Amino acid sequence: MIAIQDHAIIGSLENEFLRIEPYGPNAIRVRASMGKISDENWTLLSPEASDCKIVTQEDGSLRMKNGRIELVITADSRISFWNSEGQLLTEEYWMDERDQPARLMRGHVGGASSIELRLKPQKNEHFYGLGQDGLDVFDRKGGAFDLYHQNTKSSIPFVVSSRGYGFIWNNPAIGRAELTTVMTRWVAQVSRQMDYVVISGPTPSDIMKDYCRITGFAPEFPYWATGFWQSKCRYETQEELMTVARRYRDLGIPLSMIVCDFFHWTAQGEWKFDLEAWPDPSGMVKELEEMGTRLLVSIWPTVDPRSENYEYMKEHNLLIRAERGPGALTYCWGPETYFDATNPEARAFLWEKVKKNYYDYGIRNFWLDEAEPEILPYDYDNLRYYEGNGMEVSCLYPFLYAKGFYEGLRSTGEEEVFNLIRCAYIGSQRYGVTLWSGDVAATFAALRRQIKTALNVAMSGIPWWSTDIGGFRGGDPDSESYRECIIRWFQFGAFCPVFRLHGNRFRPNKPKIPHFYTDPFCPSGGPNEIWSYGDTAYQIFTAYIQIREYLRDYIKENLDLASTEGIPLMRPLFFHYPEEINYEISDEYMFGSDILVCPVCEAGATSREVYLPKGTSWVEVQTGREYEGGSYVTADAPLSCIPLFLRADSTLDREKLRCGLNL
């Protein structure tokens, strides 16, 4: 039986209770459960009011119209979604020949269920989003993706379809998204109910705006953050960090941010500087500010059982616990467990320590590392969070980790919140975090994958994104082959939302890592400043820092669109130019509305093929040649040059974007 109740459709069916309602002006939410329907929204915001209409049709079906989207549910509860022009968006896949409904729920002891939703495949459909995973995949159609968080992997269960809709799987459980040619299948292994939202929009920008209406818009991006950031793994002392910052100042190279990485602390879980190595944090912050440079400080959620806060946190249930055994204890950097970000008291406790030991020194920006969290092995079923079992709620952790710092900073009166984080989830963008792609390898292959990763992150509603320029794992500053790789990566990084050099470089005669059970300390990697890679690289790096300086107003203007319209700075070609060919091109992208960026991702390459989208004319930045869109061209790409094209009607100064080096 299905019926109309106020502005919703409810159903009481065999083994299922169902509720369908508008969720924002152009979106519809569907929830189904074997028992009571929960009002838990997880990370979704309360929806704006909408003008929804429900009518009963002659065949007994119900039709719900909400702005640009319509839902039809038949008398036997089969659901389909349509746009306002009467075109089918997506529909459930009922396997009648196997007597299997599209909505499957199998109960577990304790009231939870395993949940599965099946949707019919559609010809020539493309999917983008799902967060980041470091895979060599752009179009998500045809793939199967696990839904969980790990280093380099942020699962954001939202996709944008080329058929004109967005789909949110509103469930933080460990699960799976299968977007195959056989069917689309969304799975939560352990959950209380099925919960999803479909958004209709004629363009990707329309879909992204409505998505952000119900998950949150990113705050205004601060202008100071649009410049160049310096980082390495890791500066071991205050003097080492300040020596680097002073050299940038003396060279006249503008530096927006410098980073104090992990193990600057006394112990994991004490969240304070080791004052022997960092004797004057407030003086350090003040001197950096006089240079026009901010300090970013790494914060880990790890807690060593030998640390001063461990016993209190354990006694007050502020740590992640285990369903079986002695707590969520792992041995990555010595014995360590993790604070429970899903517990509001734990978030408040951590912020109290951070405020006293960092904020009160003048530090305003934090690097929220290990945000998955990285509990090895990943036995989610054995984790007990404040919010529930790990199989049900693990994907919430990075969202709530970011929320704790956002609320802590705002409680001090700070209006601007800007932090770096290694993992994200639906809605993380509203807490002022820049997602970075994690500890990727320092190779050309990894660089190529970064482009696809960045574009899918952008289509997941996360407009602030960064890559470790040069890759994190490896890279020898004295190797000519690696120097070529980091130069190409640096050129790409100059055309990312956050322009940040970082990595754990090879260091000759690096001290052996001590036994962490007695002396937890991580020695620094090799040098990673722009002068560390030889004269040729230095000239190229400084040229692209100058180009970035010129683009800062343009970058700020386009990032402001993310705060009001949900439009990312990095955009796949199809975002503005929906030709079929552009749904497959993954090695070039729009940087704002005017710049077409074509990174070089092959060793030894001195040219590359570029597709110029239809609908406008394009000017090659390096040569000034003008081309009509809709064709391929071969662009010269000497080591000093990343191929760039401007829309012919752009007001940007081509000469200021051109790399004039002849190397």
C-alpha positions as CSV (number, residue, x, y, z in Angstrom):
1,M,0.0,0.0,0.0
2,I,1.3,3.5,-1.0
3,A,-0.4,6.7,0.0
4,I,0.0,10.5,0.2
5,Q,0.7,12.0,3.6
6,D,1.1,15.8,3.6
7,H,3.9,16.5,1.1
8,A,5.3,12.9,1.2
9,I,4.6,9.5,-0.2
10,I,4.5,6.7,2.4
11,G,4.4,3.0,1.8
12,S,3.8,0.0,4.0
13,L,4.9,-3.0,2.0
14,E,5.9,-6.6,2.6
15,N,9.2,-6.4,4.7
16,E,9.5,-2.7,4.0
17,F,8.4,0.7,5.2
18,L,8.9,3.5,2.7
19,R,9.0,7.3,2.8
20,I,9.5,9.7,-0.2
21,E,9.7,13.4,0.1
22,P,11.1,16.6,-1.6
23,Y,14.6,17.6,-0.4
24,G,15.3,21.0,-1.7
25,P,13.9,22.7,-4.8
26,N,14.9,20.1,-7.4
27,A,15.7,17.0,-5.4
28,I,13.7,14.0,-4.0
29,R,14.8,11.8,-1.1
30,V,13.9,8.1,-0.7
31,R,14.1,6.2,2.5
32,A,13.2,2.6,3.1
33,S,13.6,0.4,6.2
34,M,12.5,-3.0,7.6
35,G,11.3,-1.1,10.6
36,K,10.8,2.5,11.7
37,I,12.0,5.2,9.3
38,S,14.8,7.2,11.0
39,D,15.0,11.0,10.8
40,E,18.8,10.8,10.9
41,N,20.2,13.1,8.1
42,W,23.9,12.2,8.7
43,T,25.8,15.0,7.1
44,L,22.9,16.5,5.0
45,L,21.6,19.9,5.9
46,S,17.9,20.6,6.4
47,P,16.4,21.3,3.0
48,E,15.0,24.5,1.7
49,A,11.3,24.7,1.2
50,S,10.0,23.6,-2.2
51,D,6.8,23.7,-4.1
52,C,6.0,19.9,-4.3
53,K,2.9,18.5,-5.9
54,I,1.7,14.8,-5.7
55,V,-1.0,13.5,-7.9
56,T,-2.6,10.1,-8.3
57,Q,-2.7,8.7,-11.8
58,E,-5.3,6.5,-13.4
59,D,-3.2,3.3,-13.1
60,G,-2.9,3.8,-9.3
61,S,0.6,5.1,-9.5
62,L,1.7,8.4,-7.7
63,R,3.6,11.2,-9.4
64,M,5.6,13.6,-7.2
65,K,6.8,16.8,-9.0
66,N,9.4,19.0,-7.3
67,G,10.9,21.7,-9.4
68,R,12.9,20.1,-12.2
69,I,12.4,16.5,-11.0
70,E,9.5,14.1,-11.0
71,L,9.2,10.7,-9.3
72,V,6.8,8.1,-10.3
73,I,6.0,5.1,-8.0
74,T,3.7,2.4,-9.3
75,A,1.1,0.7,-7.2
76,D,3.5,-2.2,-6.6
77,S,6.2,0.4,-5.4
78,R,8.6,0.6,-8.4
79,I,10.3,3.9,-8.6
80,S,11.5,6.0,-11.6
81,F,12.9,9.5,-11.9
82,W,12.2,12.0,-14.7
83,N,13.1,15.6,-15.6
84,S,10.6,18.3,-16.2
85,E,10.9,17.7,-20.0
86,G,9.6,14.1,-19.5
87,Q,12.9,12.4,-20.1
88,L,13.8,9.4,-18.0
89,L,16.8,10.1,-15.6
90,T,17.1,6.7,-13.9
91,E,14.8,3.9,-12.6
92,E,14.9,1.0,-10.3
93,Y,15.9,-2.4,-11.7
94,W,13.5,-5.1,-10.6
95,M,14.8,-8.5,-11.7
96,D,11.4,-10.2,-12.1
97,E,12.9,-13.3,-13.7
98,R,14.7,-13.9,-10.4
99,D,11.9,-12.6,-8.2
100,Q,14.3,-9.9,-6.8
101,P,13.1,-6.4,-6.0
102,A,15.3,-3.3,-6.6
103,R,15.4,-2.5,-2.9
104,L,16.9,-5.4,-0.9
105,M,17.3,-5.5,2.8
106,R,18.4,-8.5,4.8
107,G,18.2,-8.2,8.6
108,H,21.0,-8.7,11.1
109,V,20.7,-9.4,14.8
110,G,20.4,-6.1,16.6
111,G,18.1,-4.3,14.1
112,A,20.7,-3.5,11.4
113,S,20.4,-4.8,7.8
114,S,22.5,-5.3,4.8
115,I,21.1,-2.9,2.1
116,E,21.2,-2.9,-1.6
117,L,19.7,-0.7,-4.3
118,R,19.7,-1.6,-7.9
119,L,19.1,0.8,-10.8
120,K,18.8,0.0,-14.5
121,P,21.8,0.8,-16.7
122,Q,21.3,3.4,-19.4
123,K,23.1,3.6,-22.7
124,N,25.9,6.2,-23.2
125,E,25.7,7.3,-19.5
126,H,28.8,8.6,-17.8
127,F,29.4,9.1,-14.0
128,Y,31.8,11.4,-12.2
129,G,32.5,11.9,-8.5
130,L,32.8,9.3,-5.7
131,G,35.6,11.3,-4.1
132,Q,39.2,10.3,-4.7
133,D,40.9,6.9,-4.8
134,G,44.1,7.3,-6.8
135,L,42.9,4.9,-9.5
136,D,43.6,5.5,-13.2
137,V,39.9,6.1,-13.8
138,F,38.0,9.2,-14.9
139,D,34.6,8.1,-16.1
140,R,33.2,6.0,-13.2
141,K,30.8,4.1,-15.5
142,G,31.9,0.5,-15.8
143,G,33.7,0.4,-12.5
144,A,33.1,-1.0,-9.0
145,F,34.3,1.1,-6.0
146,D,34.5,0.2,-2.3
147,L,33.1,2.8,0.0
148,Y,35.5,3.4,2.8
149,H,38.4,5.7,3.7
150,Q,42.1,5.0,3.5
151,N,45.3,6.9,2.8
152,T,44.8,8.3,-0.7
153,K,41.2,7.2,-0.7
154,S,38.2,9.4,0.3
155,S,34.8,7.9,-0.4
156,I,32.2,10.5,-1.2
157,P,29.2,8.6,-2.3
158,F,27.8,11.2,-4.7
159,V,27.9,11.0,-8.5
160,V,26.9,13.3,-11.3
161,S,25.4,11.6,-14.4
162,S,25.7,12.8,-18.0
163,R,22.0,12.2,-18.2
164,G,21.3,15.3,-16.1
165,Y,21.1,14.2,-12.5
166,G,23.1,13.8,-9.3
167,F,22.8,10.9,-6.9
168,I,23.6,10.9,-3.2
169,W,23.9,7.6,-1.3
170,N,23.3,9.0,2.1
171,N,24.9,6.3,4.2
172,P,28.2,6.4,6.1
173,A,28.4,2.6,6.3
174,I,31.2,0.5,4.7
175,G,29.8,-0.4,1.3
176,R,30.2,-0.5,-2.4
177,A,29.1,1.4,-5.6
178,E,29.0,-0.7,-8.7
179,L,28.3,1.4,-11.8
180,T,28.6,-1.4,-14.3
181,T,27.0,-2.0,-17.7
182,V,24.8,-4.7,-16.1
183,M,23.3,-2.4,-13.4
184,T,24.0,0.4,-11.0
185,R,24.2,-1.1,-7.5
186,W,24.7,0.7,-4.2
187,V,25.4,-1.4,-1.1
188,A,25.7,-0.7,2.6
189,Q,27.0,-3.8,4.4
190,V,25.5,-2.9,7.8
191,S,22.9,-0.1,8.1
192,R,19.6,0.8,9.6
193,Q,17.9,2.0,6.4
194,M,18.2,2.8,2.8
195,D,18.6,6.5,2.1
196,Y,19.3,8.3,-1.1
197,V,18.6,11.6,-2.9
198,V,18.3,12.3,-6.6
199,I,18.8,15.8,-8.0
200,S,17.8,16.9,-11.4
201,G,19.5,19.6,-13.4
202,P,20.1,20.5,-17.1
203,T,23.8,21.2,-16.5
204,P,26.5,20.1,-14.1
205,S,26.6,23.6,-12.6
206,D,22.8,23.3,-11.8
207,I,23.3,19.9,-10.2
208,M,26.3,21.1,-8.2
209,K,24.5,24.1,-6.9
210,D,21.5,22.1,-5.7
211,Y,23.9,19.5,-4.2
212,C,25.6,22.2,-2.2
213,R,22.3,23.5,-1.0
214,I,21.8,20.3,0.9
215,T,25.4,19.5,1.8
216,G,26.8,23.0,2.3
217,F,28.8,25.5,0.3
218,A,32.5,25.9,0.9
219,P,33.3,29.1,2.8
220,E,34.9,32.1,1.1
221,F,38.5,31.1,0.0
222,P,41.0,33.4,1.7
223,Y,43.1,35.4,-0.8
224,W,46.4,34.7,1.1
225,A,46.0,31.0,0.4
226,T,46.1,31.4,-3.4
227,G,49.8,31.8,-3.4
228,F,52.7,29.3,-3.2
229,W,53.1,26.9,-0.2
230,Q,56.4,25.3,0.9
231,S,56.5,22.0,2.7
232,K,58.6,18.9,3.1
233,C,58.7,15.7,5.3
234,R,59.8,17.3,7.6
235,Y,61.5,20.3,9.2
236,E,62.9,18.9,12.4
237,T,63.5,22.2,14.2
238,Q,62.2,25.8,14.4
239,E,65.6,27.0,13.2
240,E,65.5,24.7,10.1
241,L,62.0,25.9,9.1
242,M,62.9,29.6,9.7
243,T,66.1,29.3,7.7
244,V,64.0,28.2,4.7
245,A,61.4,30.9,5.1
246,R,64.1,33.6,5.4
247,R,65.8,32.4,2.3
248,Y,62.5,32.7,0.3
249,R,62.2,36.2,1.7
250,D,65.8,37.1,0.8
251,L,65.3,35.7,-2.8
252,G,62.2,37.9,-3.1
253,I,60.0,34.9,-3.7
254,P,56.5,35.3,-2.2
255,L,55.5,32.5,0.1
256,S,51.9,32.2,1.4
257,M,52.4,29.2,3.7
258,I,55.2,27.1,5.2
259,V,54.4,23.8,6.9
260,C,55.4,22.3,10.3
261,D,54.8,18.6,9.7
262,F,54.4,15.7,12.1
263,F,56.6,14.7,15.1
264,H,57.2,18.3,16.1
265,W,55.4,17.2,19.3
266,T,56.5,15.7,22.6
267,A,54.4,12.5,22.0
268,Q,51.4,11.4,20.0
269,G,48.3,12.6,21.8
270,E,49.9,15.5,23.7
271,W,49.3,18.0,20.9
272,K,52.0,20.4,21.8
273,F,55.4,21.5,20.5
274,D,58.6,19.9,21.7
275,L,60.1,23.1,23.1
276,E,63.6,21.8,22.8
277,A,63.3,21.7,19.0
278,W,60.7,24.5,18.7
279,P,61.6,26.9,21.6
280,D,59.6,30.0,20.6
281,P,56.4,29.2,18.6
282,S,54.9,32.7,19.1
283,G,58.1,34.4,18.0
284,M,58.2,32.0,14.9
285,V,54.6,32.9,14.0
286,K,55.2,36.6,14.4
287,E,58.4,36.6,12.3
288,L,56.6,34.6,9.5
289,E,53.7,37.0,9.6
290,E,56.1,39.9,9.0
291,M,57.3,38.1,5.9
292,G,53.7,37.7,4.7
293,T,53.8,33.9,5.4
294,R,51.4,31.8,7.4
295,L,52.3,28.7,9.4
296,L,50.4,25.4,9.0
297,V,50.9,22.9,11.8
298,S,50.2,19.2,11.6
299,I,47.7,17.6,14.0
300,W,47.3,13.9,14.2
301,P,44.3,12.1,15.9
302,T,46.7,9.4,17.3
303,V,47.2,8.9,21.0
304,D,50.2,7.0,22.4
305,P,49.3,4.9,25.6
306,R,52.3,6.5,27.2
307,S,51.1,10.1,26.6
308,E,49.9,12.4,29.3
309,N,46.3,12.5,28.0
310,Y,45.8,8.8,27.4
311,E,44.4,7.6,30.7
312,Y,41.9,10.5,31.0
313,M,40.7,10.0,27.4
314,K,40.4,6.2,28.0
315,E,38.4,6.6,31.2
316,H,36.0,9.1,29.6
317,N,35.5,7.2,26.4
318,L,37.1,9.8,24.2
319,L,39.0,7.1,22.3
320,I,37.9,4.8,19.5
321,R,37.2,1.5,21.2
322,A,37.2,-2.2,20.0
323,E,34.2,-4.4,20.0
324,R,36.6,-7.3,20.8
325,G,40.1,-6.9,22.4
326,P,42.0,-4.1,24.1
327,G,40.9,-1.0,22.2
328,A,41.7,0.2,18.7
329,L,45.5,-0.2,19.2
330,T,47.8,-0.2,16.2
331,Y,51.6,-0.1,15.7
332,C,52.4,2.2,12.9
333,W,54.5,4.9,14.7
334,G,54.8,3.0,17.9
335,P,51.8,1.9,20.0
336,E,48.9,4.3,19.2
337,T,45.2,4.6,19.3
338,Y,42.9,7.4,18.1
339,F,40.6,10.0,19.5
340,D,36.9,9.4,18.6
341,A,36.0,12.3,16.3
342,T,32.3,11.1,16.4
343,N,32.1,12.0,20.1
344,P,31.4,15.7,20.6
345,E,33.2,15.6,24.0
346,A,36.3,14.2,22.4
347,R,36.2,16.9,19.7
348,A,35.9,19.5,22.5
349,F,38.8,18.0,24.5
350,L,41.1,17.9,21.4
351,W,40.3,21.5,20.6
352,E,41.0,22.6,24.2
353,K,44.5,21.2,23.9
354,V,45.0,22.6,20.4
355,K,43.8,26.1,21.5
356,K,46.2,26.1,24.5
357,N,49.2,24.7,22.7
358,Y,48.9,26.2,19.2
359,Y,46.1,28.7,18.7
360,D,47.3,30.8,21.7
361,Y,50.7,31.1,20.0
362,G,49.0,32.7,17.0
363,I,48.6,29.6,14.8
364,R,45.3,29.7,12.9
365,N,45.7,26.9,10.3
366,F,45.9,23.2,10.9
367,W,46.9,20.1,8.9
368,L,44.4,17.4,9.9
369,D,46.4,14.3,8.9
370,E,45.6,10.7,9.3
371,A,41.9,11.7,9.0
372,E,40.6,8.4,7.7
373,P,41.6,7.4,10.4
374,E,44.5,5.1,9.4
375,I,43.9,2.2,11.8
376,L,45.8,-0.8,10.5
377,P,44.5,-3.4,9.8
378,Y,41.2,-1.9,8.6
379,D,38.9,-4.2,10.6
380,Y,35.9,-1.9,10.6
381,D,33.6,-4.4,12.3
382,N,35.9,-4.3,15.4
383,L,35.7,-0.6,15.9
384,R,33.3,1.0,18.3
385,Y,32.6,4.7,17.8
386,Y,30.4,7.0,19.9
387,E,28.1,7.0,16.9
388,G,28.0,3.2,16.4
389,N,29.9,0.2,15.1
390,G,32.6,0.9,12.5
391,M,30.7,-1.0,9.8
392,E,27.8,1.5,10.1
393,V,29.5,4.8,10.7
394,S,33.2,4.8,9.8
395,C,32.8,7.2,6.8
396,L,31.8,10.0,9.2
397,Y,35.2,10.3,10.8
398,P,36.9,12.9,8.6
399,F,33.7,15.0,8.4
400,L,33.5,15.2,12.2
401,Y,37.3,15.7,12.6
402,A,37.0,18.8,10.4
403,K,33.8,19.9,12.2
404,G,35.6,19.9,15.5
405,F,38.3,22.3,14.3
406,Y,35.7,24.4,12.4
407,E,33.6,24.8,15.5
408,G,36.6,25.3,17.8
409,L,38.0,28.1,15.6
410,R,34.6,29.8,15.3
411,S,34.1,29.6,19.0
412,T,37.2,31.8,19.4
413,G,35.7,34.5,17.2
414,E,37.6,33.5,14.0
415,E,35.5,34.1,10.9
416,E,37.9,32.5,8.6
417,V,38.5,28.7,8.8
418,F,41.1,27.2,6.5
419,N,42.6,23.8,7.2
420,L,44.3,20.9,5.2
421,I,42.9,17.4,5.5
422,R,43.8,14.0,4.1
423,C,40.2,12.6,3.9
424,A,36.7,14.0,3.2
425,Y,33.1,12.9,3.1
426,I,29.8,14.4,1.9
427,G,29.5,17.9,3.2
428,S,33.2,18.3,4.4
429,Q,33.5,21.3,2.1
430,R,31.4,23.4,4.5
431,Y,34.0,23.2,7.2
432,G,36.7,25.0,5.4
433,V,39.0,22.1,4.5
434,T,41.4,21.6,1.6
435,L,41.5,17.9,0.7
436,W,44.8,16.6,-0.6
437,S,45.4,13.3,-2.4
438,G,47.5,11.6,0.3
439,D,50.8,9.9,0.1
440,V,51.1,9.2,-3.6
441,A,54.2,7.9,-5.4
442,A,56.7,10.3,-6.9
443,T,56.3,9.0,-10.5
444,F,55.0,10.2,-13.8
445,A,52.3,7.5,-13.6
446,A,51.1,8.9,-10.3
447,L,51.1,12.4,-11.8
448,R,48.8,11.3,-14.6
449,R,46.4,9.8,-12.1
450,Q,46.3,13.1,-10.1
451,I,44.5,14.8,-12.9
452,K,41.6,12.3,-12.9
453,T,41.6,12.3,-9.1
454,A,41.3,16.1,-9.0
455,L,38.4,16.3,-11.5
456,N,36.4,13.6,-9.7
457,V,37.0,15.3,-6.4
458,A,35.7,18.6,-8.0
459,M,32.6,16.7,-9.2
460,S,32.1,15.4,-5.6
461,G,31.5,18.9,-4.3
462,I,35.0,19.5,-2.8
463,P,36.3,22.6,-4.6
464,W,39.5,23.0,-2.4
465,W,42.0,20.4,-3.4
466,S,45.8,19.9,-3.4
467,T,48.4,17.4,-4.6
468,D,51.8,16.9,-3.1
469,I,53.8,18.5,-5.9
470,G,56.4,15.9,-6.9
471,G,54.6,13.1,-5.1
472,F,55.1,12.1,-1.5
473,R,56.8,8.7,-1.6
474,G,60.3,9.0,-3.0
475,G,62.1,11.2,-5.5
476,D,65.8,11.9,-5.5
477,P,66.6,15.7,-5.8
478,D,69.9,14.8,-7.6
479,S,68.3,12.5,-10.2
480,E,67.8,14.1,-13.6
481,S,64.9,11.8,-14.4
482,Y,63.1,12.8,-11.2
483,R,63.9,16.5,-11.7
484,E,61.9,16.2,-15.0
485,C,59.0,14.6,-13.1
486,I,58.9,17.3,-10.4
487,I,59.1,20.1,-13.0
488,R,56.1,18.7,-14.8
489,W,54.3,18.2,-11.5
490,F,55.1,21.7,-10.4
491,Q,53.6,23.1,-13.6
492,F,50.4,21.1,-12.9
493,G,50.4,22.3,-9.3
494,A,50.4,25.9,-10.4
495,F,47.0,25.3,-11.9
496,C,45.4,23.6,-8.9
497,P,43.3,25.3,-6.2
498,V,46.2,25.0,-3.7
499,F,49.7,25.3,-5.0
500,R,51.8,23.2,-2.5
501,L,55.2,21.6,-2.7
502,H,55.6,18.6,-0.4
503,G,57.2,15.2,-0.3
504,N,59.5,12.7,1.5
505,R,62.6,13.0,-0.7
506,F,65.6,10.7,-0.8
507,R,68.2,11.7,1.8
508,P,71.7,10.2,1.6
509,N,72.8,8.6,4.9
510,K,69.4,9.2,6.4
511,P,69.4,8.1,10.1
512,K,67.8,4.8,10.8
513,I,64.3,5.0,12.3
514,P,64.7,4.3,16.0
515,H,62.7,1.7,17.8
516,F,59.4,3.5,18.1
517,Y,58.4,1.7,21.3
518,T,61.2,3.6,23.1
519,D,61.9,6.7,21.1
520,P,59.2,7.7,18.6
521,F,60.9,10.1,16.3
522,C,60.8,10.4,12.5
523,P,63.9,11.8,10.8
524,S,63.6,14.3,8.0
525,G,63.6,13.4,4.4
526,G,65.8,15.1,1.8
527,P,65.7,18.7,0.7
528,N,62.5,19.8,-1.0
529,E,62.8,23.5,-1.6
530,I,62.7,25.1,-5.1
531,W,66.5,25.5,-5.1
532,S,67.0,21.8,-4.3
533,Y,66.7,20.5,-7.9
534,G,69.4,22.4,-9.8
535,D,69.5,25.7,-11.7
536,T,67.2,24.6,-14.6
537,A,64.4,23.5,-12.3
538,Y,64.9,26.6,-10.1
539,Q,64.3,28.9,-13.1
540,I,61.2,27.0,-14.2
541,F,59.8,26.9,-10.6
542,T,60.3,30.7,-10.1
543,A,58.7,31.4,-13.5
544,Y,55.5,29.4,-12.5
545,I,55.4,31.1,-9.1
546,Q,55.3,34.4,-11.0
547,I,52.5,33.1,-13.3
548,R,50.6,32.0,-10.2
549,E,51.1,35.4,-8.6
550,Y,49.5,37.0,-11.7
551,L,46.6,34.5,-11.5
552,R,45.7,35.0,-7.9
553,D,42.9,37.5,-8.5
554,Y,41.5,35.1,-11.2
555,I,41.8,32.1,-8.9
556,K,40.1,34.0,-6.0
557,E,37.2,35.1,-8.3
558,N,36.6,31.5,-9.5
559,L,36.9,30.0,-6.1
560,D,34.3,32.5,-4.8
561,L,31.9,30.8,-7.3
562,A,32.3,27.6,-5.2
563,S,31.1,29.5,-2.2
564,T,27.9,30.8,-3.9
565,E,27.2,28.5,-6.8
566,G,29.0,25.3,-6.0
567,I,31.1,25.6,-9.2
568,P,34.6,24.2,-8.7
569,L,37.8,25.9,-10.0
570,M,39.0,22.7,-11.7
571,R,36.4,21.5,-14.2
572,P,36.2,18.6,-16.7
573,L,35.8,19.7,-20.3
574,F,32.2,18.5,-20.3
575,F,31.3,21.0,-17.5
576,H,31.1,23.8,-20.1
577,Y,31.3,21.8,-23.3
578,P,29.0,18.8,-23.2
579,E,30.2,17.1,-26.4
580,E,30.4,13.3,-26.2
581,I,34.1,13.3,-26.7
582,N,34.6,15.5,-23.6
583,Y,33.2,12.9,-21.3
584,E,36.3,10.8,-22.1
585,I,39.1,13.4,-22.1
586,S,40.8,13.1,-18.7
587,D,44.3,14.6,-19.3
588,E,43.2,18.2,-19.8
589,Y,40.8,20.4,-17.9
590,M,39.4,23.9,-17.5
591,F,40.9,26.1,-14.8
592,G,38.1,28.5,-14.2
593,S,36.1,29.5,-17.3
594,D,39.0,30.9,-19.4
595,I,42.1,28.6,-19.2
596,L,42.4,25.2,-20.7
597,V,45.3,23.3,-19.0
598,C,47.0,20.4,-20.7
599,P,49.6,18.9,-18.3
600,V,52.6,16.8,-19.6
601,C,52.7,13.4,-17.9
602,E,55.2,11.4,-19.9
603,A,58.9,11.3,-19.4
604,G,60.8,12.8,-22.3
605,A,57.8,14.4,-23.9
606,T,58.3,17.7,-25.7
607,S,54.9,18.0,-27.3
608,R,51.4,16.6,-26.7
609,E,48.0,16.3,-28.5
610,V,45.3,18.6,-27.2
611,Y,41.6,18.6,-28.0
612,L,40.1,22.1,-28.2
613,P,36.3,22.0,-27.3
614,K,33.7,23.2,-29.7
615,G,31.8,26.4,-29.1
616,T,34.6,29.0,-28.9
617,S,38.0,29.9,-30.4
618,W,41.2,29.2,-28.5
619,V,44.5,31.0,-28.3
620,E,47.6,29.1,-27.5
621,V,49.4,30.9,-24.7
622,Q,52.9,30.1,-25.7
623,T,52.7,31.0,-29.4
624,G,49.6,33.3,-29.7
625,R,48.2,31.1,-32.5
626,E,44.4,31.1,-32.6
627,Y,42.4,27.9,-33.3
628,E,38.7,27.2,-33.9
629,G,37.3,24.7,-31.3
630,G,36.3,21.2,-32.2
631,S,39.6,19.9,-33.4
632,Y,42.9,18.3,-32.2
633,V,46.2,20.2,-32.3
634,T,49.7,19.3,-31.4
635,A,51.1,21.7,-28.8
636,D,54.8,22.1,-28.3
637,A,55.8,21.3,-24.7
638,P,59.5,21.9,-24.0
639,L,60.5,21.2,-20.4
640,S,59.8,24.8,-19.4
641,C,56.3,24.8,-20.8
642,I,52.9,23.4,-19.8
643,P,50.5,23.8,-22.8
644,L,47.9,26.4,-22.0
645,F,45.0,27.7,-24.1
646,L,42.8,30.8,-23.5
647,R,39.3,31.3,-24.7
648,A,39.7,33.9,-27.4
649,D,37.4,36.3,-25.6
650,S,39.3,36.1,-22.3
651,T,40.6,39.3,-20.8
652,L,43.6,37.6,-19.2
653,D,47.0,38.8,-20.3
654,R,48.5,36.0,-22.5
655,E,52.0,37.4,-22.0
656,K,51.8,37.1,-18.2
657,L,50.8,33.5,-18.6
658,R,53.5,32.6,-21.1
659,C,56.7,30.9,-19.8
660,G,59.4,32.9,-21.6
661,L,62.3,30.6,-20.7
662,N,64.4,29.2,-23.4
663,L,66.1,26.2,-21.8
